[in-house]
Amino acid sequence: MASVTVRGWALCTASLLNFAFVFISGADLIRFLSFRAIYHNITGETALCQDSIPWSVALQDSSVLRSLVVDLGLLALFVTQHSLLAWSPIKQSLQSVLGVLNRTAYCFTTALALQILMRYWQPVTDAPCLWSVRNAPWSIWFPLLCFSLHFLCWTIICSILLIFDYPELMGVKQVYYECLGLGDPLSHKSPCAQRFLSHFRHPVCLELGVVLWLLPALSLDRLLLAGTLSTYLALAHSLDKQDLAYLCVHFKSKMQLLAEPHRDSVDTSDRDHSNHKEK
Protein backbone atom coordinates (compact mmCIF):
# COMPACT_ATOMS: atom_id res chain seq x y z
CA MET A 1 0.00 0.00 0.00
CA ALA A 2 2.86 2.35 0.83
CA SER A 3 4.52 1.66 -2.55
CA VAL A 4 1.25 2.44 -4.31
CA THR A 5 0.97 5.71 -2.41
CA VAL A 6 4.58 6.67 -3.23
CA ARG A 7 4.00 5.85 -6.89
CA GLY A 8 0.84 7.94 -6.91
CA TRP A 9 2.60 10.90 -5.33
CA ALA A 10 5.47 10.56 -7.81
CA LEU A 11 3.08 10.52 -10.76
CA CYS A 12 1.16 13.52 -9.44
CA THR A 13 4.38 15.47 -8.82
CA ALA A 14 5.68 14.79 -12.33
CA SER A 15 2.32 15.72 -13.84
CA LEU A 16 1.98 18.98 -11.88
CA LEU A 17 5.58 20.04 -12.57
CA ASN A 18 4.97 19.43 -16.26
CA PHE A 19 1.75 21.44 -16.06
CA ALA A 20 3.67 24.39 -14.60
CA PHE A 21 6.39 24.13 -17.26
CA VAL A 22 3.84 23.97 -20.10
CA PHE A 23 1.89 26.89 -18.62
CA ILE A 24 5.04 29.03 -18.44
CA SER A 25 5.98 28.00 -21.98
CA GLY A 26 2.52 28.98 -23.18
CA ALA A 27 2.90 32.43 -21.63
CA ASP A 28 6.32 32.76 -23.29
CA LEU A 29 4.78 31.74 -26.61
CA ILE A 30 2.16 34.49 -26.34
CA ARG A 31 4.92 37.00 -25.69
CA PHE A 32 7.01 35.62 -28.57
CA LEU A 33 4.25 35.49 -31.19
CA SER A 34 2.24 38.57 -30.26
CA PHE A 35 3.42 41.13 -27.78
CA ARG A 36 7.10 41.25 -28.71
CA ALA A 37 6.29 41.58 -32.40
CA ILE A 38 3.67 44.29 -31.87
CA TYR A 39 5.69 46.18 -29.26
CA HIS A 40 8.26 47.14 -31.89
CA ASN A 41 5.43 48.71 -33.90
CA ILE A 42 3.24 50.24 -31.21
CA THR A 43 4.51 53.75 -32.03
CA GLY A 44 4.58 53.20 -35.79
CA GLU A 45 8.36 52.95 -35.87
CA THR A 46 9.98 49.58 -36.43
CA ALA A 47 13.53 48.26 -36.26
CA LEU A 48 12.53 44.87 -37.63
CA CYS A 49 13.62 45.57 -41.20
CA GLN A 50 15.69 47.76 -43.50
CA ASP A 51 13.56 49.00 -46.38
CA SER A 52 16.53 50.83 -47.89
CA ILE A 53 18.24 47.51 -48.70
CA PRO A 54 17.11 45.96 -52.01
CA TRP A 55 15.82 42.38 -51.94
CA SER A 56 18.52 41.28 -54.38
CA VAL A 57 21.18 42.44 -51.92
CA ALA A 58 19.42 41.17 -48.79
CA LEU A 59 18.95 37.64 -50.13
CA GLN A 60 22.69 37.43 -50.87
CA ASP A 61 23.68 38.65 -47.42
CA SER A 62 25.37 35.84 -45.48
CA SER A 63 23.97 37.05 -42.13
CA VAL A 64 20.41 36.98 -43.51
CA LEU A 65 20.86 33.50 -44.98
CA ARG A 66 22.49 32.25 -41.78
CA SER A 67 19.58 33.49 -39.68
CA LEU A 68 17.04 31.88 -42.01
CA VAL A 69 18.90 28.56 -41.91
CA VAL A 70 18.99 28.61 -38.08
CA ASP A 71 15.28 29.51 -37.90
CA LEU A 72 14.39 26.78 -40.39
CA GLY A 73 16.32 24.27 -38.31
CA LEU A 74 14.45 25.33 -35.16
CA LEU A 75 11.12 24.95 -36.95
CA ALA A 76 12.19 21.53 -38.23
CA LEU A 77 13.03 20.50 -34.67
CA PHE A 78 9.59 21.49 -33.41
CA VAL A 79 7.70 19.91 -36.32
CA THR A 80 9.72 16.68 -36.01
CA GLN A 81 9.09 16.41 -32.27
CA HIS A 82 5.41 17.24 -32.60
CA SER A 83 4.85 14.76 -35.42
CA LEU A 84 7.20 11.94 -34.51
CA LEU A 85 5.89 11.51 -30.96
CA ALA A 86 2.32 11.52 -32.29
CA TRP A 87 3.09 8.80 -34.86
CA SER A 88 1.24 5.61 -33.89
CA PRO A 89 4.25 3.19 -33.72
CA ILE A 90 6.30 5.66 -31.64
CA LYS A 91 3.27 6.53 -29.54
CA GLN A 92 2.58 2.89 -28.76
CA SER A 93 6.23 2.25 -27.89
CA LEU A 94 6.32 5.21 -25.52
CA GLN A 95 3.00 4.11 -24.04
CA SER A 96 4.48 0.74 -23.14
CA VAL A 97 7.49 2.43 -21.49
CA LEU A 98 5.97 5.54 -19.90
CA GLY A 99 2.47 4.27 -19.27
CA VAL A 100 0.19 6.93 -17.85
CA LEU A 101 2.91 9.59 -18.25
CA ASN A 102 2.94 9.25 -22.04
CA ARG A 103 0.82 12.34 -22.63
CA THR A 104 2.77 14.24 -19.97
CA ALA A 105 6.02 13.43 -21.77
CA TYR A 106 4.54 14.56 -25.08
CA CYS A 107 3.49 17.92 -23.63
CA PHE A 108 6.85 18.34 -21.89
CA THR A 109 8.88 17.71 -25.06
CA THR A 110 6.55 20.03 -27.02
CA ALA A 111 7.08 22.83 -24.48
CA LEU A 112 10.84 22.13 -24.47
CA ALA A 113 10.99 22.33 -28.28
CA LEU A 114 9.10 25.63 -28.16
CA GLN A 115 11.47 27.01 -25.52
CA ILE A 116 14.47 26.11 -27.69
CA LEU A 117 12.80 27.70 -30.72
CA MET A 118 11.98 30.93 -28.88
CA ARG A 119 15.35 31.21 -27.14
CA TYR A 120 17.50 30.66 -30.24
CA TRP A 121 15.26 32.30 -32.87
CA GLN A 122 17.24 34.65 -35.12
CA PRO A 123 15.38 37.83 -36.21
CA VAL A 124 16.23 39.02 -39.73
CA THR A 125 16.81 42.76 -39.42
CA ASP A 126 19.04 43.31 -42.48
CA ALA A 127 16.31 42.78 -45.07
CA PRO A 128 13.16 44.68 -46.10
CA CYS A 129 9.79 43.90 -44.55
CA LEU A 130 7.15 42.35 -46.77
CA TRP A 131 4.81 45.01 -45.43
CA SER A 132 5.08 47.73 -42.84
CA VAL A 133 2.34 50.17 -41.76
CA ARG A 134 4.10 53.49 -41.20
CA ASN A 135 1.84 56.20 -42.57
CA ALA A 136 -0.22 58.29 -40.14
CA PRO A 137 -2.75 57.79 -38.66
CA TRP A 138 -2.54 54.02 -39.23
CA SER A 139 1.01 53.95 -37.88
CA ILE A 140 -0.55 54.35 -34.43
CA TRP A 141 -4.02 52.85 -34.78
CA PHE A 142 -3.13 49.68 -36.68
CA PRO A 143 -0.66 48.37 -34.05
CA LEU A 144 -3.31 49.03 -31.40
CA LEU A 145 -5.86 47.17 -33.53
CA CYS A 146 -3.45 44.25 -33.89
CA PHE A 147 -2.86 44.21 -30.14
CA SER A 148 -6.61 44.10 -29.46
CA LEU A 149 -7.26 41.31 -31.97
CA HIS A 150 -4.31 39.28 -30.71
CA PHE A 151 -5.59 39.63 -27.15
CA LEU A 152 -9.04 38.49 -28.29
CA CYS A 153 -7.61 35.52 -30.19
CA TRP A 154 -5.54 34.34 -27.24
CA THR A 155 -8.60 34.66 -25.00
CA ILE A 156 -10.60 32.50 -27.41
CA ILE A 157 -7.75 29.97 -27.65
CA CYS A 158 -7.57 29.60 -23.86
CA SER A 159 -11.37 29.29 -23.64
CA ILE A 160 -11.46 26.60 -26.35
CA LEU A 161 -8.70 24.62 -24.65
CA LEU A 162 -10.69 24.66 -21.41
CA ILE A 163 -13.82 23.47 -23.22
CA PHE A 164 -11.90 20.66 -24.94
CA ASP A 165 -10.88 18.96 -21.69
CA TYR A 166 -7.63 20.77 -21.01
CA PRO A 167 -6.54 18.44 -18.12
CA GLU A 168 -6.74 15.48 -20.52
CA LEU A 169 -4.75 17.31 -23.20
CA MET A 170 -2.08 18.15 -20.62
CA GLY A 171 -1.82 14.60 -19.24
CA VAL A 172 -3.03 15.57 -15.76
CA LYS A 173 -6.31 13.70 -16.07
CA GLN A 174 -4.56 10.48 -17.05
CA VAL A 175 -2.55 10.52 -13.82
CA TYR A 176 -5.63 11.42 -11.76
CA TYR A 177 -7.62 8.54 -13.26
CA GLU A 178 -4.70 6.16 -12.76
CA CYS A 179 -4.47 7.02 -9.06
CA LEU A 180 -8.21 6.42 -8.67
CA GLY A 181 -8.14 3.23 -10.72
CA LEU A 182 -10.48 4.59 -13.40
CA GLY A 183 -8.34 3.72 -16.42
CA ASP A 184 -7.78 5.88 -19.50
CA PRO A 185 -9.95 9.06 -19.62
CA LEU A 186 -10.45 8.60 -23.37
CA SER A 187 -12.12 5.24 -22.73
CA HIS A 188 -14.92 7.10 -20.90
CA LYS A 189 -15.67 9.24 -23.95
CA SER A 190 -18.01 8.20 -26.73
CA PRO A 191 -16.56 6.70 -29.95
CA CYS A 192 -17.55 9.87 -31.82
CA ALA A 193 -15.67 12.00 -29.29
CA GLN A 194 -12.57 9.78 -29.53
CA ARG A 195 -12.66 9.96 -33.33
CA PHE A 196 -13.10 13.73 -33.26
CA LEU A 197 -10.19 14.28 -30.86
CA SER A 198 -7.91 12.05 -32.94
CA HIS A 199 -8.55 14.35 -35.92
CA PHE A 200 -8.69 17.67 -34.09
CA ARG A 201 -6.31 17.86 -31.16
CA HIS A 202 -5.53 21.53 -31.88
CA PRO A 203 -8.86 23.40 -31.98
CA VAL A 204 -7.22 26.80 -32.50
CA CYS A 205 -6.33 26.97 -36.19
CA LEU A 206 -8.24 30.12 -37.16
CA GLU A 207 -7.22 32.14 -34.12
CA LEU A 208 -3.58 31.07 -34.37
CA GLY A 209 -3.59 32.01 -38.05
CA VAL A 210 -4.69 35.53 -37.14
CA VAL A 211 -1.95 35.75 -34.52
CA LEU A 212 0.71 34.57 -36.96
CA TRP A 213 -0.17 36.86 -39.85
CA LEU A 214 -1.85 40.00 -38.48
CA LEU A 215 1.06 42.30 -37.67
CA PRO A 216 1.94 45.92 -38.45
CA ALA A 217 5.21 44.75 -40.04
CA LEU A 218 6.02 41.34 -41.51
CA SER A 219 9.73 40.58 -41.50
CA LEU A 220 11.39 37.78 -43.44
CA ASP A 221 11.87 35.55 -40.40
CA ARG A 222 8.23 36.10 -39.37
CA LEU A 223 7.16 35.06 -42.87
CA LEU A 224 9.12 31.84 -42.45
CA LEU A 225 7.56 31.22 -39.02
CA ALA A 226 3.98 32.02 -40.07
CA GLY A 227 4.19 30.15 -43.36
CA THR A 228 5.69 26.99 -41.84
CA LEU A 229 3.32 26.80 -38.86
CA SER A 230 0.25 27.62 -40.99
CA THR A 231 1.14 24.88 -43.47
CA TYR A 232 1.78 22.42 -40.65
CA LEU A 233 -1.55 23.22 -39.00
CA ALA A 234 -3.39 22.85 -42.30
CA LEU A 235 -1.82 19.44 -42.99
CA ALA A 236 -2.17 18.14 -39.42
CA HIS A 237 -5.98 18.07 -39.35
CA SER A 238 -8.29 15.69 -41.16
CA LEU A 239 -11.81 16.65 -40.16
CA ASP A 240 -14.70 15.20 -42.14
CA LYS A 241 -18.49 15.56 -42.18
CA GLN A 242 -18.92 13.07 -39.34
CA ASP A 243 -16.58 15.10 -37.11
CA LEU A 244 -18.36 18.34 -37.98
CA ALA A 245 -21.74 16.76 -37.22
CA TYR A 246 -20.46 15.65 -33.81
CA LEU A 247 -19.10 19.15 -33.17
CA CYS A 248 -22.48 20.72 -33.98
CA VAL A 249 -24.33 18.35 -31.66
CA HIS A 250 -21.77 18.95 -28.88
CA PHE A 251 -22.04 22.71 -29.32
CA LYS A 252 -25.86 22.64 -29.19
CA SER A 253 -25.83 20.53 -26.04
CA LYS A 254 -23.46 23.01 -24.37
CA MET A 255 -25.68 25.93 -25.34
CA GLN A 256 -28.77 24.16 -23.99
CA LEU A 257 -26.91 23.43 -20.75
CA LEU A 258 -26.03 27.11 -20.40
CA ALA A 259 -29.61 28.13 -21.14
CA GLU A 260 -31.20 25.75 -18.59
CA PRO A 261 -30.31 27.73 -15.42
CA HIS A 262 -31.81 30.86 -16.97
CA ARG A 263 -34.94 28.95 -17.97
CA ASP A 264 -35.25 27.45 -14.50
CA SER A 265 -34.94 30.89 -12.89
CA VAL A 266 -37.63 32.26 -15.22
CA ASP A 267 -39.95 29.36 -14.44
CA THR A 268 -39.37 29.84 -10.71
CA SER A 269 -40.10 33.55 -10.90
CA ASP A 270 -43.28 32.84 -12.89
CA ARG A 271 -44.44 30.34 -10.27
CA ASP A 272 -43.72 32.80 -7.47
CA HIS A 273 -45.63 35.46 -9.31
CA SER A 274 -48.59 33.14 -9.79
CA ASN A 275 -48.56 32.12 -6.13
CA HIS A 276 -48.49 35.78 -5.14
CA LYS A 277 -51.56 36.46 -7.28
CA GLU A 278 -53.42 33.53 -5.77
CA LYS A 279 -52.70 34.85 -2.27
Protein Blocks (a to p, Z undefined) as FASTA:
>chain_A
ZZmmmmmmmmmmmmmmmmmmmmmmmmmmmmmmmmmmmmmmmnopackbcfkbcfklmmmp
mklmmmmmmmmmmmmmmmmmmmmmmpmklmmmmmmmnmmmmmmmmmmmmmmmmmmmmmmp
ccdfkbccfbdcfbdfklmmmmmmmmmmmmmmmmmmmmmmmmnomllmnommmmmmmmno
nojfklmpcfklmmmmmmmmccclmmmmmmmmmcfbdcfklmmmmmmmmmmmmmmpccdf
klmmmmmmmmmmmmmmmmmmmmmmmmmmmmmmmmmmmZZ
